[in-house]
């Protein structure tokens, strides 16, 4: 009787092992599905609408001109790694978006500063030559923003601070002038959030 029970138990265990083996074999033959961890959600950084910002600062500006300014600001702010809103605030303060703005000659500038970013051609002849900008070409939107942003980057690299760079760029000892640009920039950034 013991042998009979032992045989039944052994047969049962054998059947269970065979069954388990079959299940494992079936599982092994199925394509393996690995559970991939979910990637972190992609955070979209809202790209500023530069045309809208420019038009809000100078509503009388022709939309095509605002678009051309925005395109140049975006291109050169990326190239020289500045926030485009900062460049817009400099343009607003320097020229009020007047393309042919010409500052009055001063003791520092016999020719006056020119264009959107108020470039002093006498102070930056090497940059103008490097970019092949001659005469009235300094008033062209792309040229003016290119040179202005290049100058700002050079000053930033020298001073290691934006306030130092703006002080050199503006060529003014007027702290209020520099603070006006930084204040406008900060306000603009807060409004965009």
SEPA-34891 format. One record per residue (C-alpha): residue number from 1; residue in one letter; z, x, y. Coordinates in pm, 1 decimal. Layout:
% SEPA-34891
@marba NUM | kemar a | pz Z | px X | py Y
...
***
This chain:
% SEPA-34891
@marba 1 | kemar x | pz 0.0 | px 0.0 | py 0.0
@marba 2 | kemar x | pz 84.9 | px 287.9 | py 229.6
@marba 3 | kemar x | pz -251.6 | px 442.6 | py 159.8
@marba 4 | kemar x | pz -420.9 | px 115.9 | py 233.5
@marba 5 | kemar x | pz -244.3 | px 85.1 | py 572.5
@marba 6 | kemar x | pz -311.0 | px 446.6 | py 646.0
@marba 7 | kemar x | pz -678.1 | px 394.7 | py 564.7
@marba 8 | kemar x | pz -695.2 | px 86.6 | py 788.5
@marba 9 | kemar x | pz -526.9 | px 274.0 | py 1073.2
@marba 10 | kemar x | pz -759.0 | px 570.8 | py 1029.8
@marba 11 | kemar x | pz -1063.1 | px 343.4 | py 1022.9
@marba 12 | kemar x | pz -935.8 | px 162.4 | py 1337.5
@marba 13 | kemar x | pz -870.0 | px 487.4 | py 1518.0
@marba 14 | kemar x | pz -1210.8 | px 617.1 | py 1408.2
@marba 15 | kemar x | pz -1376.8 | px 301.8 | py 1537.8
@marba 16 | kemar x | pz -1193.3 | px 338.0 | py 1870.5
@marba 17 | kemar x | pz -1297.3 | px 701.7 | py 1897.6
@marba 18 | kemar x | pz -1656.6 | px 613.7 | py 1812.7
@marba 19 | kemar x | pz -1647.2 | px 330.9 | py 2066.8
@marba 20 | kemar x | pz -1505.4 | px 567.3 | py 2331.6
@marba 21 | kemar x | pz -1771.1 | px 823.6 | py 2243.0
@marba 22 | kemar x | pz -2045.6 | px 565.9 | py 2280.4
@marba 23 | kemar x | pz -1906.7 | px 453.9 | py 2616.5
@marba 24 | kemar x | pz -1883.9 | px 814.5 | py 2735.6
@marba 25 | kemar x | pz -2237.9 | px 882.8 | py 2613.3
@marba 26 | kemar x | pz -2366.7 | px 575.3 | py 2797.4
@marba 27 | kemar x | pz -2184.2 | px 675.0 | py 3114.0
@marba 28 | kemar x | pz -2322.5 | px 1026.5 | py 3087.1
@marba 29 | kemar x | pz -2677.2 | px 895.8 | py 3056.2
@marba 30 | kemar x | pz -2646.7 | px 680.7 | py 3369.5
@marba 31 | kemar x | pz -2736.1 | px 839.7 | py 3703.6
@marba 32 | kemar x | pz -2425.2 | px 967.5 | py 3868.6
@marba 33 | kemar x | pz -2331.0 | px 791.1 | py 4184.1
@marba 34 | kemar x | pz -2126.0 | px 1010.8 | py 4401.8
@marba 35 | kemar x | pz -1932.7 | px 840.0 | py 4668.9
@marba 36 | kemar x | pz -2023.2 | px 1012.9 | py 4989.7
@marba 37 | kemar x | pz -1764.2 | px 1016.0 | py 5262.0
@marba 38 | kemar x | pz -1874.6 | px 815.1 | py 5561.6
@marba 39 | kemar x | pz -1988.9 | px 1036.6 | py 5843.7
@marba 40 | kemar x | pz -1795.0 | px 1002.7 | py 6165.6
@marba 41 | kemar x | pz -1947.7 | px 751.8 | py 6403.1
@marba 42 | kemar x | pz -2201.8 | px 897.2 | py 6640.6
@marba 43 | kemar x | pz -2075.6 | px 878.5 | py 6992.3
@marba 44 | kemar x | pz -2360.9 | px 811.3 | py 7226.7
@marba 45 | kemar x | pz -2314.9 | px 980.9 | py 7559.8
@marba 46 | kemar x | pz -2452.4 | px 749.4 | py 7818.6
@marba 47 | kemar x | pz -2733.1 | px 921.0 | py 8002.4
@marba 48 | kemar x | pz -2699.7 | px 860.8 | py 8373.7
@marba 49 | kemar x | pz -2973.5 | px 661.8 | py 8542.4
@marba 50 | kemar x | pz -3052.8 | px 921.8 | py 8804.7
@marba 51 | kemar x | pz -3317.1 | px 709.2 | py 8975.6
@marba 52 | kemar x | pz -3066.7 | px 430.2 | py 9025.4
@marba 53 | kemar x | pz -2805.3 | px 675.0 | py 9156.0
@marba 54 | kemar x | pz -3053.0 | px 824.5 | py 9404.2
@marba 55 | kemar x | pz -3168.0 | px 482.9 | py 9523.1
@marba 56 | kemar x | pz -2806.5 | px 370.0 | py 9568.6
@marba 57 | kemar x | pz -2745.0 | px 673.3 | py 9788.8
@marba 58 | kemar x | pz -3070.8 | px 633.2 | py 9983.9
@marba 59 | kemar x | pz -3201.1 | px 275.1 | py 9949.2
@marba 60 | kemar x | pz -3497.1 | px 337.8 | py 10182.5
@marba 61 | kemar x | pz -3640.5 | px 601.3 | py 9949.1
@marba 62 | kemar x | pz -3970.3 | px 510.7 | py 9783.6
@marba 63 | kemar x | pz -3912.2 | px 443.4 | py 9408.9
@marba 64 | kemar x | pz -4183.3 | px 691.5 | py 9308.8
@marba 65 | kemar x | pz -4017.8 | px 961.2 | py 9519.6
@marba 66 | kemar x | pz -3676.3 | px 875.4 | py 9372.9
@marba 67 | kemar x | pz -3828.1 | px 914.0 | py 9026.0
@marba 68 | kemar x | pz -3980.6 | px 1251.7 | py 9113.9
@marba 69 | kemar x | pz -3647.7 | px 1374.2 | py 9252.0
@marba 70 | kemar x | pz -3463.4 | px 1245.0 | py 8943.6
@marba 71 | kemar x | pz -3709.0 | px 1420.4 | py 8711.5
@marba 72 | kemar x | pz -3664.8 | px 1755.1 | py 8889.8
@marba 73 | kemar x | pz -3286.3 | px 1715.1 | py 8907.7
@marba 74 | kemar x | pz -3268.3 | px 1641.9 | py 8536.1
@marba 75 | kemar x | pz -3493.5 | px 1935.4 | py 8445.6
@marba 76 | kemar x | pz -3314.8 | px 2197.2 | py 8655.9
@marba 77 | kemar x | pz -2962.9 | px 2071.5 | py 8600.1
@marba 78 | kemar x | pz -3025.2 | px 2122.4 | py 8228.1
@marba 79 | kemar x | pz -3185.1 | px 2463.2 | py 8278.6
@marba 80 | kemar x | pz -2902.1 | px 2590.2 | py 8498.1
@marba 81 | kemar x | pz -2627.9 | px 2387.8 | py 8322.1
@marba 82 | kemar x | pz -2493.6 | px 2172.6 | py 8602.2
@marba 83 | kemar x | pz -2422.9 | px 1800.3 | py 8593.6
@marba 84 | kemar x | pz -2724.8 | px 1628.3 | py 8750.1
@marba 85 | kemar x | pz -2489.2 | px 1413.7 | py 8957.1
@marba 86 | kemar x | pz -2359.2 | px 1727.1 | py 9130.7
@marba 87 | kemar x | pz -2711.2 | px 1828.2 | py 9232.3
@marba 88 | kemar x | pz -2771.6 | px 1476.5 | py 9365.7
@marba 89 | kemar x | pz -2451.4 | px 1496.5 | py 9572.7
@marba 90 | kemar x | pz -2559.9 | px 1831.7 | py 9718.2
@marba 91 | kemar x | pz -2900.7 | px 1687.9 | py 9808.9
@marba 92 | kemar x | pz -2735.5 | px 1384.7 | py 9965.8
@marba 93 | kemar x | pz -2508.3 | px 1601.3 | py 10179.7
@marba 94 | kemar x | pz -2767.0 | px 1864.4 | py 10266.8
@marba 95 | kemar x | pz -3069.0 | px 1647.0 | py 10353.5
@marba 96 | kemar x | pz -2986.9 | px 1278.1 | py 10297.8
@marba 97 | kemar x | pz -3290.0 | px 1284.2 | py 10065.0
@marba 98 | kemar x | pz -3529.3 | px 1364.9 | py 10350.5
@marba 99 | kemar x | pz -3806.6 | px 1567.1 | py 10187.3
@marba 100 | kemar x | pz -3906.7 | px 1756.6 | py 10499.7
@marba 101 | kemar x | pz -3557.4 | px 1813.4 | py 10632.5
@marba 102 | kemar x | pz -3536.2 | px 2122.2 | py 10848.4
@marba 103 | kemar x | pz -3203.6 | px 2239.6 | py 10982.1
@marba 104 | kemar x | pz -3175.6 | px 2371.6 | py 11332.0
@marba 105 | kemar x | pz -3194.0 | px 2748.2 | py 11353.8
@marba 106 | kemar x | pz -2852.6 | px 2910.0 | py 11361.0
@marba 107 | kemar x | pz -2720.0 | px 3260.8 | py 11403.9
@marba 108 | kemar x | pz -2750.9 | px 3296.2 | py 11021.8
@marba 109 | kemar x | pz -3098.6 | px 3149.6 | py 10992.9
@marba 110 | kemar x | pz -3378.4 | px 3195.8 | py 11242.8
@marba 111 | kemar x | pz -3617.4 | px 2980.9 | py 11037.7
@marba 112 | kemar x | pz -3367.7 | px 2711.0 | py 10948.3
@marba 113 | kemar x | pz -3309.4 | px 2572.2 | py 10602.4
@marba 114 | kemar x | pz -3575.1 | px 2359.9 | py 10439.9
@marba 115 | kemar x | pz -3620.4 | px 2061.9 | py 10212.5
@marba 116 | kemar x | pz -3395.2 | px 1849.8 | py 9996.5
@marba 117 | kemar x | pz -3153.9 | px 2129.2 | py 9907.1
@marba 118 | kemar x | pz -3188.3 | px 2307.4 | py 10242.5
@marba 119 | kemar x | pz -3318.3 | px 2640.3 | py 10118.1
@marba 120 | kemar x | pz -3307.4 | px 2932.6 | py 10360.4
@marba 121 | kemar x | pz -3631.2 | px 3122.7 | py 10288.1
@marba 122 | kemar x | pz -3510.3 | px 3431.5 | py 10476.6
@marba 123 | kemar x | pz -3201.7 | px 3457.6 | py 10256.4
@marba 124 | kemar x | pz -3387.8 | px 3414.9 | py 9923.9
@marba 125 | kemar x | pz -3730.3 | px 3583.6 | py 9945.1
@marba 126 | kemar x | pz -3702.4 | px 3738.2 | py 9597.3
@marba 127 | kemar x | pz -3641.7 | px 3401.1 | py 9432.9
@marba 128 | kemar x | pz -3932.5 | px 3243.2 | py 9620.2
@marba 129 | kemar x | pz -4159.0 | px 3531.7 | py 9521.2
@marba 130 | kemar x | pz -4042.9 | px 3515.8 | py 9157.9
@marba 131 | kemar x | pz -4131.4 | px 3144.7 | py 9147.2
@marba 132 | kemar x | pz -4452.1 | px 3202.5 | py 9346.1
@marba 133 | kemar x | pz -4343.1 | px 2960.6 | py 9619.9
@marba 134 | kemar x | pz -4516.5 | px 3026.6 | py 9950.3
@marba 135 | kemar x | pz -4483.4 | px 2870.0 | py 10293.1
@marba 136 | kemar x | pz -4459.7 | px 2493.4 | py 10296.4
@marba 137 | kemar x | pz -4448.9 | px 2480.4 | py 9914.1
@marba 138 | kemar x | pz -4072.1 | px 2507.7 | py 9955.3
@marba 139 | kemar x | pz -4076.3 | px 2141.7 | py 10059.5
@marba 140 | kemar x | pz -4225.0 | px 2029.8 | py 9726.2
@marba 141 | kemar x | pz -3959.1 | px 1838.4 | py 9537.0
@marba 142 | kemar x | pz -3979.3 | px 2038.2 | py 9213.9
@marba 143 | kemar x | pz -3990.3 | px 2374.3 | py 9392.4
@marba 144 | kemar x | pz -3702.0 | px 2294.8 | py 9625.9
@marba 145 | kemar x | pz -3470.5 | px 2163.1 | py 9355.0
@marba 146 | kemar x | pz -3564.7 | px 2453.8 | py 9127.8
@marba 147 | kemar x | pz -3474.9 | px 2716.3 | py 9388.1
@marba 148 | kemar x | pz -3163.4 | px 2530.8 | py 9504.4
@marba 149 | kemar x | pz -3024.1 | px 2493.7 | py 9154.8
@marba 150 | kemar x | pz -3109.7 | px 2855.8 | py 9074.3
@marba 151 | kemar x | pz -2918.9 | px 2969.8 | py 9384.8
@marba 152 | kemar x | pz -2620.4 | px 2751.1 | py 9296.5
@marba 153 | kemar x | pz -2611.3 | px 2901.2 | py 8943.7
@marba 154 | kemar x | pz -2622.0 | px 3254.5 | py 9084.1
@marba 155 | kemar x | pz -2331.0 | px 3175.6 | py 9317.6
@marba 156 | kemar x | pz -2136.7 | px 3008.0 | py 9039.0
@marba 157 | kemar x | pz -2183.2 | px 3310.2 | py 8814.1
@marba 158 | kemar x | pz -2056.0 | px 3537.1 | py 9094.2
@marba 159 | kemar x | pz -1754.9 | px 3329.3 | py 9198.7
@marba 160 | kemar x | pz -1670.5 | px 3165.7 | py 8861.1
@marba 161 | kemar x | pz -1574.0 | px 2840.9 | py 9039.8
@marba 162 | kemar x | pz -1772.1 | px 2546.5 | py 9169.8
@marba 163 | kemar x | pz -1579.7 | px 2549.5 | py 9497.6
@marba 164 | kemar x | pz -1666.3 | px 2917.6 | py 9544.4
@marba 165 | kemar x | pz -2029.6 | px 2852.9 | py 9456.3
@marba 166 | kemar x | pz -2052.7 | px 2561.2 | py 9699.3
@marba 167 | kemar x | pz -1889.3 | px 2761.0 | py 9976.3
@marba 168 | kemar x | pz -2152.3 | px 3034.0 | py 9935.9
@marba 169 | kemar x | pz -2434.0 | px 2781.1 | py 9891.7
@marba 170 | kemar x | pz -2343.6 | px 2586.9 | py 10201.9
@marba 171 | kemar x | pz -2290.5 | px 2904.7 | py 10397.4
@marba 172 | kemar x | pz -2028.4 | px 2718.4 | py 10591.9
@marba 173 | kemar x | pz -1664.6 | px 2784.4 | py 10644.7
@marba 174 | kemar x | pz -1616.9 | px 2411.5 | py 10664.6
@marba 175 | kemar x | pz -1383.2 | px 2316.7 | py 10383.2
@marba 176 | kemar x | pz -1441.8 | px 1950.1 | py 10462.9
@marba 177 | kemar x | pz -1815.8 | px 1988.7 | py 10397.3
@marba 178 | kemar x | pz -1752.9 | px 2131.8 | py 10051.3
@marba 179 | kemar x | pz -1481.0 | px 1874.7 | py 9976.7
@marba 180 | kemar x | pz -1717.6 | px 1593.5 | py 10078.2
@marba 181 | kemar x | pz -1964.6 | px 1702.6 | py 9807.2
@marba 182 | kemar x | pz -1692.1 | px 1736.0 | py 9544.6
@marba 183 | kemar x | pz -1539.9 | px 1402.7 | py 9645.0
@marba 184 | kemar x | pz -1877.5 | px 1224.6 | py 9626.3
@marba 185 | kemar x | pz -1941.0 | px 1386.3 | py 9288.0
@marba 186 | kemar x | pz -1601.8 | px 1276.9 | py 9154.2
@marba 187 | kemar x | pz -1646.9 | px 922.1 | py 9282.7
@marba 188 | kemar x | pz -1990.0 | px 905.6 | py 9123.7
@marba 189 | kemar x | pz -1859.5 | px 1025.3 | py 8787.6
@marba 190 | kemar x | pz -1573.6 | px 772.8 | py 8791.6
@marba 191 | kemar x | pz -1811.4 | px 485.5 | py 8878.6
@marba 192 | kemar x | pz -2029.6 | px 573.1 | py 8578.4
@marba 193 | kemar x | pz -1745.0 | px 535.5 | py 8326.0
***
